[in-house]
Amino acid sequence: MGTEKQLFLATRLDELIRDLEADAPSAPAQGAPGHPDGLLVTAQRHRAEVDTADAKHIDEIMNAHSEIAAAWSSRSM
């Protein structure tokens, strides 16, 4: 299941990054609470970490993105 979860997270982060890039203003915006660098930068950093992350770090990244965590929990098995 670790590889499946890792792939799911990577795919969802790619989608999130694509959406955030499409909506990004020309100047960097102040980040939301918990994301001082901004949501886009945080998502990009997390995506860069996913491929080499261990199971614990995958869970930490997943928990930092509540929409992705909820989608993982509610997926059909």
Secondary structure by P-SEA (a helix, b strand, c coil): caaaaaaaaaaaaaaaaaaaaaacccccccccccccccaaaaaaaaaaacccccaaaaaaaaaacaaaaaaaaaccc
